[in-house]
């Protein structure tokens, strides 16, 4: 079982940037495809970015594509979410998630098994 701990959230002004980190502990991190989700009050949870085990393949929701970048460092057992040009509508609790994947190049978009506790991102207008 892998444990996930997010960090890097906070309060930022419109147009600003934040970098979220998700540190994993437990079995080999490179076994897991990873994703970043967010949930705003009164809204459903949304997958904003996903990355394959190898880190070579990524995917983004249409709402963040071109502004957010997901990456991972398997040697450090950490996945990152660089968020640029933040908007008030990006305000949410951001959580990372992991799922074991046999194929190192596959992107996982559902049925994540392990979750972090989340970190709050607030963008002021």
N, CA, C and O atoms as a GROMACS GRO file, in nm:
protein
  500
    1UNK      N    1   0.084  -0.119   0.000
    1UNK     CA    2   0.000   0.000   0.000
    1UNK      C    3   0.088   0.124   0.000
    1UNK      O    4   0.189   0.129   0.070
    2UNK      N    5   0.050   0.224  -0.079
    2UNK     CA    6   0.126   0.347  -0.088
    2UNK      C    7   0.054   0.456  -0.012
    2UNK      O    8  -0.069   0.465  -0.016
    3UNK      N    9   0.128   0.539   0.059
    3UNK     CA   10   0.074   0.656   0.127
    3UNK      C   11   0.115   0.781   0.052
    3UNK      O   12   0.228   0.792   0.004
    4UNK      N   13   0.021   0.875   0.041
    4UNK     CA   14   0.043   0.996  -0.038
    4UNK      C   15   0.022   1.119   0.049
    4UNK      O   16  -0.078   1.129   0.122
    5UNK      N   17   0.115   1.212   0.041
    5UNK     CA   18   0.104   1.336   0.117
    5UNK      C   19   0.129   1.454   0.024
    5UNK      O   20   0.236   1.468  -0.034
    6UNK      N   21   0.027   1.540   0.012
    6UNK     CA   22   0.038   1.658  -0.073
    6UNK      C   23   0.091   1.777   0.005
    6UNK      O   24   0.075   1.785   0.127
    7UNK      N   25   0.153   1.869  -0.066
    7UNK     CA   26   0.198   1.995  -0.008
    7UNK      C   27   0.204   2.098  -0.119
    7UNK      O   28   0.200   2.065  -0.237
    8UNK      N   29   0.215   2.225  -0.078
    8UNK     CA   30   0.233   2.332  -0.175
    8UNK      C   31   0.112   2.417  -0.201
    8UNK      O   32   0.120   2.515  -0.275
    9UNK      N   33  -0.001   2.382  -0.141
    9UNK     CA   34  -0.119   2.465  -0.160
    9UNK      C   35  -0.107   2.598  -0.087
    9UNK      O   36  -0.013   2.620  -0.010
   10UNK      N   37  -0.204   2.684  -0.112
   10UNK     CA   38  -0.202   2.813  -0.045
   10UNK      C   39  -0.292   2.913  -0.114
   10UNK      O   40  -0.376   2.878  -0.196
   11UNK      N   41  -0.271   3.040  -0.079
   11UNK     CA   42  -0.348   3.151  -0.134
   11UNK      C   43  -0.261   3.225  -0.234
   11UNK      O   44  -0.147   3.261  -0.206
   12UNK      N   45  -0.318   3.249  -0.352
   12UNK     CA   46  -0.245   3.317  -0.458
   12UNK      C   47  -0.340   3.411  -0.531
   12UNK      O   48  -0.461   3.386  -0.535
   13UNK      N   49  -0.287   3.516  -0.588
   13UNK     CA   50  -0.370   3.609  -0.664
   13UNK      C   51  -0.393   3.557  -0.806
   13UNK      O   52  -0.317   3.475  -0.856
   14UNK      N   53  -0.498   3.607  -0.868
   14UNK     CA   54  -0.527   3.572  -1.006
   14UNK      C   55  -0.404   3.599  -1.094
   14UNK      O   56  -0.340   3.704  -1.086
   15UNK      N   57  -0.373   3.500  -1.177
   15UNK     CA   58  -0.257   3.511  -1.263
   15UNK      C   59  -0.130   3.454  -1.204
   15UNK      O   60  -0.028   3.442  -1.273
   16UNK      N   61  -0.134   3.420  -1.077
   16UNK     CA   62  -0.016   3.367  -1.010
   16UNK      C   63   0.007   3.219  -1.035
   16UNK      O   64  -0.066   3.156  -1.112
   17UNK      N   65   0.108   3.166  -0.970
   17UNK     CA   66   0.147   3.026  -0.989
   17UNK      C   67   0.166   2.957  -0.855
   17UNK      O   68   0.198   3.020  -0.754
   18UNK      N   69   0.145   2.827  -0.856
   18UNK     CA   70   0.175   2.742  -0.743
   18UNK      C   71   0.227   2.609  -0.796
   18UNK      O   72   0.194   2.568  -0.907
   19UNK      N   73   0.310   2.544  -0.716
   19UNK     CA   74   0.356   2.410  -0.750
   19UNK      C   75   0.319   2.316  -0.637
   19UNK      O   76   0.365   2.330  -0.523
   20UNK      N   77   0.234   2.220  -0.668
   20UNK     CA   78   0.196   2.118  -0.572
   20UNK      C   79   0.289   1.999  -0.582
   20UNK      O   80   0.336   1.963  -0.691
   21UNK      N   81   0.315   1.938  -0.468
   21UNK     CA   82   0.394   1.816  -0.464
   21UNK      C   83   0.314   1.707  -0.394
   21UNK      O   84   0.232   1.734  -0.306
   22UNK      N   85   0.338   1.586  -0.434
   22UNK     CA   86   0.275   1.469  -0.372
   22UNK      C   87   0.384   1.366  -0.349
   22UNK      O   88   0.434   1.304  -0.443
   23UNK      N   89   0.420   1.348  -0.224
   23UNK     CA   90   0.526   1.254  -0.188
   23UNK      C   91   0.464   1.120  -0.151
   23UNK      O   92   0.368   1.113  -0.074
   24UNK      N   93   0.520   1.014  -0.207
   24UNK     CA   94   0.468   0.879  -0.183
   24UNK      C   95   0.564   0.799  -0.098
   24UNK      O   96   0.686   0.812  -0.110
   25UNK      N   97   0.509   0.716  -0.013
   25UNK     CA   98   0.589   0.622   0.064
   25UNK      C   99   0.526   0.485   0.052
   25UNK      O  100   0.406   0.474   0.024
   26UNK      N  101   0.604   0.383   0.072
   26UNK     CA  102   0.553   0.249   0.058
   26UNK      C  103   0.623   0.176  -0.055
   26UNK      O  104   0.739   0.204  -0.085
   27UNK      N  105   0.552   0.083  -0.118
   27UNK     CA  106   0.614   0.006  -0.226
   27UNK      C  107   0.657   0.094  -0.343
   27UNK      O  108   0.626   0.213  -0.346
   28UNK      N  109   0.725   0.037  -0.434
   28UNK     CA  110   0.790   0.107  -0.544
   28UNK      C  111   0.696   0.204  -0.613
   28UNK      O  112   0.595   0.164  -0.671
   29UNK      N  113   0.730   0.332  -0.608
   29UNK     CA  114   0.649   0.439  -0.663
   29UNK      C  115   0.628   0.422  -0.813
   29UNK      O  116   0.521   0.454  -0.865
   30UNK      N  117   0.727   0.372  -0.881
   30UNK     CA  118   0.720   0.361  -1.027
   30UNK      C  119   0.619   0.257  -1.073
   30UNK      O  120   0.594   0.245  -1.193
   31UNK      N  121   0.561   0.183  -0.982
   31UNK     CA  122   0.455   0.088  -1.018
   31UNK      C  123   0.321   0.156  -1.043
   31UNK      O  124   0.229   0.096  -1.097
   32UNK      N  125   0.311   0.284  -1.002
   32UNK     CA  126   0.183   0.351  -0.999
   32UNK      C  127   0.169   0.460  -1.105
   32UNK      O  128   0.257   0.545  -1.120
   33UNK      N  129   0.058   0.454  -1.178
   33UNK     CA  130   0.015   0.570  -1.254
   33UNK      C  131  -0.045   0.669  -1.154
   33UNK      O  132  -0.104   0.629  -1.054
   34UNK      N  133  -0.028   0.798  -1.184
   34UNK     CA  134  -0.068   0.901  -1.088
   34UNK      C  135  -0.164   1.002  -1.150
   34UNK      O  136  -0.164   1.023  -1.272
   35UNK      N  137  -0.243   1.062  -1.065
   35UNK     CA  138  -0.334   1.166  -1.111
   35UNK      C  139  -0.348   1.275  -1.006
   35UNK      O  140  -0.330   1.252  -0.887
   36UNK      N  141  -0.382   1.394  -1.053
   36UNK     CA  142  -0.419   1.505  -0.966
   36UNK      C  143  -0.567   1.536  -0.989
   36UNK      O  144  -0.612   1.553  -1.103
   37UNK      N  145  -0.640   1.542  -0.881
   37UNK     CA  146  -0.783   1.573  -0.884
   37UNK      C  147  -0.806   1.702  -0.806
   37UNK      O  148  -0.723   1.743  -0.727
   38UNK      N  149  -0.920   1.764  -0.830
   38UNK     CA  150  -0.961   1.877  -0.749
   38UNK      C  151  -1.112   1.872  -0.727
   38UNK      O  152  -1.188   1.818  -0.808
   39UNK      N  153  -1.152   1.929  -0.616
   39UNK     CA  154  -1.294   1.937  -0.584
   39UNK      C  155  -1.322   2.071  -0.519
   39UNK      O  156  -1.267   2.105  -0.414
   40UNK      N  157  -1.409   2.146  -0.584
   40UNK     CA  158  -1.453   2.274  -0.531
   40UNK      C  159  -1.584   2.254  -0.455
   40UNK      O  160  -1.655   2.157  -0.482
   41UNK      N  161  -1.617   2.342  -0.362
   41UNK     CA  162  -1.741   2.329  -0.286
   41UNK      C  163  -1.862   2.320  -0.378
   41UNK      O  164  -1.880   2.404  -0.467
   42UNK      N  165  -1.945   2.220  -0.354
   42UNK     CA  166  -2.066   2.205  -0.432
   42UNK      C  167  -2.047   2.145  -0.569
   42UNK      O  168  -2.143   2.134  -0.646
   43UNK      N  169  -1.923   2.107  -0.602
   43UNK     CA  170  -1.896   2.051  -0.735
   43UNK      C  171  -1.841   1.910  -0.722
   43UNK      O  172  -1.791   1.870  -0.617
   44UNK      N  173  -1.851   1.835  -0.830
   44UNK     CA  174  -1.797   1.701  -0.832
   44UNK      C  175  -1.644   1.706  -0.845
   44UNK      O  176  -1.587   1.803  -0.895
   45UNK      N  177  -1.583   1.599  -0.798
   45UNK     CA  178  -1.439   1.588  -0.812
   45UNK      C  179  -1.402   1.575  -0.959
   45UNK      O  180  -1.469   1.507  -1.037
   46UNK      N  181  -1.295   1.642  -0.996
   46UNK     CA  182  -1.252   1.648  -1.136
   46UNK      C  183  -1.108   1.604  -1.148
   46UNK      O  184  -1.022   1.647  -1.072
   47UNK      N  185  -1.081   1.517  -1.246
   47UNK     CA  186  -0.943   1.480  -1.277
   47UNK      C  187  -0.884   1.592  -1.362
   47UNK      O  188  -0.933   1.619  -1.472
   48UNK      N  189  -0.781   1.656  -1.313
   48UNK     CA  190  -0.723   1.767  -1.389
   48UNK      C  191  -0.599   1.725  -1.467
   48UNK      O  192  -0.570   1.783  -1.572
   49UNK      N  193  -0.526   1.625  -1.418
   49UNK     CA  194  -0.405   1.584  -1.488
   49UNK      C  195  -0.370   1.441  -1.448
   49UNK      O  196  -0.394   1.399  -1.335
   50UNK      N  197  -0.312   1.368  -1.542
   50UNK     CA  198  -0.270   1.230  -1.515
   50UNK      C  199  -0.137   1.205  -1.584
   50UNK      O  200  -0.104   1.266  -1.686
   51UNK      N  201  -0.062   1.113  -1.527
   51UNK     CA  202   0.070   1.082  -1.581
   51UNK      C  203   0.095   0.933  -1.571
   51UNK      O  204   0.055   0.868  -1.473
   52UNK      N  205   0.160   0.879  -1.672
   52UNK     CA  206   0.189   0.736  -1.673
   52UNK      C  207   0.302   0.702  -1.577
   52UNK      O  208   0.368   0.791  -1.523
   53UNK      N  209   0.324   0.575  -1.556
   53UNK     CA  210   0.430   0.530  -1.467
   53UNK      C  211   0.566   0.583  -1.509
   53UNK      O  212   0.646   0.624  -1.425
   54UNK      N  213   0.591   0.582  -1.638
   54UNK     CA  214   0.721   0.626  -1.688
   54UNK      C  215   0.737   0.777  -1.684
   54UNK      O  216   0.849   0.828  -1.682
   55UNK      N  217   0.624   0.848  -1.684
   55UNK     CA  218   0.629   0.994  -1.691
   55UNK      C  219   0.630   1.046  -1.834
   55UNK      O  220   0.628   1.167  -1.856
   56UNK      N  221   0.633   0.955  -1.931
   56UNK     CA  222   0.643   1.000  -2.070
   56UNK      C  223   0.508   1.044  -2.127
   56UNK      O  224   0.502   1.123  -2.221
   57UNK      N  225   0.400   0.993  -2.069
   57UNK     CA  226   0.266   1.026  -2.119
   57UNK      C  227   0.188   1.102  -2.014
   57UNK      O  228   0.186   1.064  -1.896
   58UNK      N  229   0.123   1.210  -2.058
   58UNK     CA  230   0.041   1.290  -1.969
   58UNK      C  231  -0.090   1.327  -2.039
   58UNK      O  232  -0.102   1.319  -2.161
   59UNK      N  233  -0.188   1.366  -1.959
   59UNK     CA  234  -0.315   1.412  -2.012
   59UNK      C  235  -0.374   1.514  -1.916
   59UNK      O  236  -0.346   1.512  -1.796
   60UNK      N  237  -0.454   1.604  -1.971
   60UNK     CA  238  -0.509   1.713  -1.893
   60UNK      C  239  -0.656   1.734  -1.925
   60UNK      O  240  -0.701   1.702  -2.035
   61UNK      N  241  -0.729   1.787  -1.828
   61UNK     CA  242  -0.865   1.829  -1.858
   61UNK      C  243  -0.859   1.956  -1.942
   61UNK      O  244  -0.760   2.029  -1.941
   62UNK      N  245  -0.964   1.979  -2.014
   62UNK     CA  246  -0.968   2.096  -2.100
   62UNK      C  247  -0.961   2.227  -2.024
   62UNK      O  248  -0.919   2.329  -2.078
   63UNK      N  249  -1.002   2.224  -1.897
   63UNK     CA  250  -1.004   2.347  -1.819
   63UNK      C  251  -0.864   2.392  -1.775
   63UNK      O  252  -0.846   2.508  -1.739
   64UNK      N  253  -0.767   2.301  -1.778
   64UNK     CA  254  -0.633   2.339  -1.730
   64UNK      C  255  -0.525   2.321  -1.835
   64UNK      O  256  -0.412   2.364  -1.816
   65UNK      N  257  -0.560   2.258  -1.946
   65UNK     CA  258  -0.457   2.230  -2.049
   65UNK      C  259  -0.394   2.361  -2.095
   65UNK      O  260  -0.463   2.459  -2.123
   66UNK      N  261  -0.262   2.360  -2.102
   66UNK     CA  262  -0.188   2.480  -2.140
   66UNK      C  263  -0.147   2.566  -2.023
   66UNK      O  264  -0.062   2.654  -2.038
   67UNK      N  265  -0.207   2.544  -1.905
   67UNK     CA  266  -0.174   2.620  -1.784
   67UNK      C  267  -0.108   2.534  -1.677
   67UNK      O  268  -0.022   2.582  -1.604
   68UNK      N  269  -0.148   2.408  -1.668
   68UNK     CA  270  -0.096   2.316  -1.567
   68UNK      C  271  -0.004   2.215  -1.633
   68UNK      O  272  -0.022   2.177  -1.749
   69UNK      N  273   0.096   2.171  -1.557
   69UNK     CA  274   0.188   2.068  -1.603
   69UNK      C  275   0.210   1.966  -1.493
   69UNK      O  276   0.250   2.000  -1.382
   70UNK      N  277   0.184   1.840  -1.526
   70UNK     CA  278   0.210   1.731  -1.432
   70UNK      C  279   0.343   1.668  -1.467
   70UNK      O  280   0.377   1.652  -1.584
   71UNK      N  281   0.418   1.631  -1.365
   71UNK     CA  282   0.546   1.564  -1.386
   71UNK      C  283   0.573   1.473  -1.267
   71UNK      O  284   0.504   1.481  -1.165
   72UNK      N  285   0.672   1.388  -1.280
   72UNK     CA  286   0.705   1.299  -1.169
   72UNK      C  287   0.855   1.273  -1.168
   72UNK      O  288   0.922   1.278  -1.270
   73UNK      N  289   0.903   1.245  -1.050
   73UNK     CA  290   1.042   1.206  -1.030
   73UNK      C  291   1.038   1.074  -0.955
   73UNK      O  292   1.022   1.070  -0.833
   74UNK      N  293   1.054   0.965  -1.028
   74UNK     CA  294   1.043   0.834  -0.965
   74UNK      C  295   1.155   0.808  -0.864
   74UNK      O  296   1.137   0.732  -0.769
   75UNK      N  297   1.270   0.871  -0.884
   75UNK     CA  298   1.380   0.855  -0.788
   75UNK      C  299   1.345   0.919  -0.653
   75UNK      O  300   1.393   0.874  -0.549
   76UNK      N  301   1.262   1.024  -0.657
   76UNK     CA  302   1.220   1.092  -0.534
   76UNK      C  303   1.080   1.051  -0.489
   76UNK      O  304   1.030   1.101  -0.389
   77UNK      N  305   1.018   0.959  -0.564
   77UNK     CA  306   0.883   0.912  -0.530
   77UNK      C  307   0.786   1.029  -0.514
   77UNK      O  308   0.709   1.034  -0.419
   78UNK      N  309   0.791   1.121  -0.607
   78UNK     CA  310   0.711   1.243  -0.598
   78UNK      C  311   0.651   1.277  -0.734
   78UNK      O  312   0.715   1.262  -0.838
   79UNK      N  313   0.526   1.322  -0.729
   79UNK     CA  314   0.460   1.375  -0.847
   79UNK      C  315   0.428   1.521  -0.821
   79UNK      O  316   0.396   1.560  -0.708
   80UNK      N  317   0.437   1.602  -0.925
   80UNK     CA  318   0.419   1.746  -0.912
   80UNK      C  319   0.306   1.794  -1.002
   80UNK      O  320   0.270   1.731  -1.101
   81UNK      N  321   0.250   1.908  -0.963
   81UNK     CA  322   0.156   1.978  -1.048
   81UNK      C  323   0.193   2.126  -1.046
   81UNK      O  324   0.171   2.196  -0.948
   82UNK      N  325   0.251   2.170  -1.158
   82UNK     CA  326   0.283   2.311  -1.174
   82UNK      C  327   0.162   2.381  -1.230
   82UNK      O  328   0.112   2.345  -1.337
   83UNK      N  329   0.113   2.482  -1.158
   83UNK     CA  330  -0.010   2.552  -1.196
   83UNK      C  331   0.025   2.698  -1.224
   83UNK      O  332   0.070   2.770  -1.135
   84UNK      N  333   0.004   2.739  -1.347
   84UNK     CA  334   0.033   2.876  -1.388
   84UNK      C  335  -0.095   2.947  -1.430
   84UNK      O  336  -0.197   2.883  -1.458
   85UNK      N  337  -0.089   3.077  -1.434
   85UNK     CA  338  -0.202   3.160  -1.476
   85UNK      C  339  -0.329   3.118  -1.402
   85UNK      O  340  -0.433   3.095  -1.464
   86UNK      N  341  -0.318   3.110  -1.272
   86UNK     CA  342  -0.430   3.062  -1.192
   86UNK      C  343  -0.546   3.160  -1.195
   86UNK      O  344  -0.527   3.282  -1.199
   87UNK      N  345  -0.665   3.105  -1.194
   87UNK     CA  346  -0.790   3.181  -1.198
   87UNK      C  347  -0.874   3.148  -1.076
   87UNK      O  348  -0.854   3.042  -1.015
   88UNK      N  349  -0.965   3.236  -1.038
   88UNK     CA  350  -1.051   3.206  -0.921
   88UNK      C  351  -1.124   3.072  -0.934
   88UNK      O  352  -1.148   3.005  -0.833
   89UNK      N  353  -1.158   3.033  -1.054
   89UNK     CA  354  -1.228   2.905  -1.072
   89UNK      C  355  -1.139   2.784  -1.049
   89UNK      O  356  -1.187   2.671  -1.048
   90UNK      N  357  -1.010   2.806  -1.031
   90UNK     CA  358  -0.919   2.697  -0.995
   90UNK      C  359  -0.920   2.669  -0.845
   90UNK      O  360  -0.858   2.573  -0.799
   91UNK      N  361  -0.989   2.752  -0.769
   91UNK     CA  362  -0.997   2.733  -0.624
   91UNK      C  363  -1.065   2.600  -0.592
   91UNK      O  364  -1.177   2.574  -0.636
   92UNK      N  365  -0.995   2.517  -0.515
   92UNK     CA  366  -1.045   2.384  -0.483
   92UNK      C  367  -0.947   2.316  -0.388
   92UNK      O  368  -0.837   2.365  -0.363
   93UNK      N  369  -0.989   2.202  -0.337
   93UNK     CA  370  -0.897   2.111  -0.269
   93UNK      C  371  -0.838   2.019  -0.375
   93UNK      O  372  -0.911   1.953  -0.450
   94UNK      N  373  -0.706   2.015  -0.380
   94UNK     CA  374  -0.635   1.934  -0.479
   94UNK      C  375  -0.580   1.809  -0.410
   94UNK      O  376  -0.516   1.818  -0.305
   95UNK      N  377  -0.605   1.694  -0.472
   95UNK     CA  378  -0.559   1.567  -0.416
   95UNK      C  379  -0.485   1.487  -0.523
   95UNK      O  380  -0.521   1.490  -0.641
   96UNK      N  381  -0.383   1.417  -0.479
   96UNK     CA  382  -0.318   1.325  -0.572
   96UNK      C  383  -0.370   1.184  -0.544
   96UNK      O  384  -0.419   1.153  -0.435
   97UNK      N  385  -0.359   1.101  -0.645
   97UNK     CA  386  -0.408   0.964  -0.635
   97UNK      C  387  -0.318   0.871  -0.714
   97UNK      O  388  -0.250   0.912  -0.808
   98UNK      N  389  -0.319   0.745  -0.674
   98UNK     CA  390  -0.232   0.645  -0.737
   98UNK      C  391  -0.310   0.518  -0.767
   98UNK      O  392  -0.403   0.480  -0.697
   99UNK      N  393  -0.268   0.454  -0.875
   99UNK     CA  394  -0.324   0.324  -0.908
   99UNK      C  395  -0.215   0.242  -0.975
   99UNK      O  396  -0.144   0.292  -1.062
  100UNK      N  397  -0.202   0.119  -0.935
  100UNK     CA  398  -0.106   0.031  -0.998
  100UNK      C  399  -0.142   0.008  -1.144
  100UNK      O  400  -0.260  -0.006  -1.178
  101UNK      N  401  -0.041   0.006  -1.228
  101UNK     CA  402  -0.064  -0.013  -1.371
  101UNK      C  403   0.044  -0.106  -1.426
  101UNK      O  404   0.163  -0.088  -1.399
  102UNK      N  405   0.001  -0.206  -1.503
  102UNK     CA  406   0.098  -0.298  -1.560
  102UNK      C  407   0.178  -0.236  -1.673
  102UNK      O  408   0.297  -0.263  -1.689
  103UNK      N  409   0.110  -0.153  -1.751
  103UNK     CA  410   0.174  -0.089  -1.866
  103UNK      C  411   0.236   0.043  -1.822
  103UNK      O  412   0.165   0.129  -1.771
  104UNK      N  413   0.366   0.060  -1.839
  104UNK     CA  414   0.430   0.183  -1.790
  104UNK      C  415   0.391   0.308  -1.867
  104UNK      O  416   0.422   0.419  -1.825
  105UNK      N  417   0.323   0.292  -1.979
  105UNK     CA  418   0.291   0.409  -2.062
  105UNK      C  419   0.143   0.446  -2.057
  105UNK      O  420   0.102   0.544  -2.120
  106UNK      N  421   0.063   0.371  -1.984
  106UNK     CA  422  -0.081   0.396  -1.986
  106UNK      C  423  -0.117   0.513  -1.896
  106UNK      O  424  -0.056   0.535  -1.791
  107UNK      N  425  -0.218   0.589  -1.939
  107UNK     CA  426  -0.277   0.695  -1.858
  107UNK      C  427  -0.401   0.639  -1.790
  107UNK      O  428  -0.485   0.576  -1.855
  108UNK      N  429  -0.412   0.662  -1.660
  108UNK     CA  430  -0.528   0.615  -1.585
  108UNK      C  431  -0.622   0.733  -1.560
  108UNK      O  432  -0.580   0.838  -1.514
  109UNK      N  433  -0.749   0.713  -1.592
  109UNK     CA  434  -0.845   0.823  -1.573
  109UNK      C  435  -0.954   0.790  -1.472
  109UNK      O  436  -1.039   0.875  -1.444
  110UNK      N  437  -0.955   0.670  -1.418
  110UNK     CA  438  -1.058   0.632  -1.323
  110UNK      C  439  -1.009   0.522  -1.230
  110UNK      O  440  -0.902   0.465  -1.249
  111UNK      N  441  -1.094   0.495  -1.127
  111UNK     CA  442  -1.069   0.383  -1.037
  111UNK      C  443  -0.933   0.389  -0.968
  111UNK      O  444  -0.865   0.288  -0.952
  112UNK      N  445  -0.895   0.512  -0.928
  112UNK     CA  446  -0.774   0.525  -0.848
  112UNK      C  447  -0.796   0.461  -0.712
  112UNK      O  448  -0.905   0.469  -0.654
  113UNK      N  449  -0.692   0.399  -0.661
  113UNK     CA  450  -0.708   0.321  -0.538
  113UNK      C  451  -0.659   0.395  -0.414
  113UNK      O  452  -0.718   0.382  -0.307
  114UNK      N  453  -0.553   0.471  -0.428
  114UNK     CA  454  -0.491   0.535  -0.312
  114UNK      C  455  -0.500   0.688  -0.329
  114UNK      O  456  -0.482   0.742  -0.438
  115UNK      N  457  -0.528   0.754  -0.215
  115UNK     CA  458  -0.552   0.898  -0.219
  115UNK      C  459  -0.476   0.968  -0.108
  115UNK      O  460  -0.456   0.914   0.001
  116UNK      N  461  -0.434   1.091  -0.138
  116UNK     CA  462  -0.380   1.176  -0.036
  116UNK      C  463  -0.492   1.250   0.036
  116UNK      O  464  -0.609   1.234   0.002
  117UNK      N  465  -0.455   1.330   0.136
  117UNK     CA  466  -0.556   1.399   0.216
  117UNK      C  467  -0.601   1.529   0.153
  117UNK      O  468  -0.703   1.585   0.193
  118UNK      N  469  -0.526   1.578   0.056
  118UNK     CA  470  -0.565   1.700  -0.014
  118UNK      C  471  -0.497   1.824   0.041
  118UNK      O  472  -0.457   1.830   0.157
  119UNK      N  473  -0.484   1.924  -0.047
  119UNK     CA  474  -0.428   2.052  -0.008
  119UNK      C  475  -0.512   2.162  -0.072
  119UNK      O  476  -0.550   2.151  -0.189
  120UNK      N  477  -0.541   2.266   0.004
  120UNK     CA  478  -0.629   2.373  -0.042
  120UNK      C  479  -0.553   2.472  -0.130
  120UNK      O  480  -0.444   2.517  -0.095
  121UNK      N  481  -0.613   2.503  -0.243
  121UNK     CA  482  -0.564   2.609  -0.330
  121UNK      C  483  -0.674   2.713  -0.341
  121UNK      O  484  -0.787   2.682  -0.380
  122UNK      N  485  -0.641   2.836  -0.308
  122UNK     CA  486  -0.737   2.946  -0.316
  122UNK      C  487  -0.679   3.056  -0.402
  122UNK      O  488  -0.569   3.106  -0.377
  123UNK      N  489  -0.754   3.093  -0.504
  123UNK     CA  490  -0.710   3.199  -0.596
  123UNK      C  491  -0.801   3.319  -0.575
  123UNK      O  492  -0.922   3.311  -0.598
  124UNK      N  493  -0.743   3.429  -0.533
  124UNK     CA  494  -0.822   3.549  -0.507
  124UNK      C  495  -0.831   3.634  -0.633
  124UNK      O  496  -0.738   3.641  -0.713
  125UNK      N  497  -0.945   3.698  -0.648
  125UNK     CA  498  -0.968   3.782  -0.766
  125UNK      C  499  -0.927   3.926  -0.741
  125UNK      O  500  -0.939   4.010  -0.830
   0.00000   0.00000   0.00000
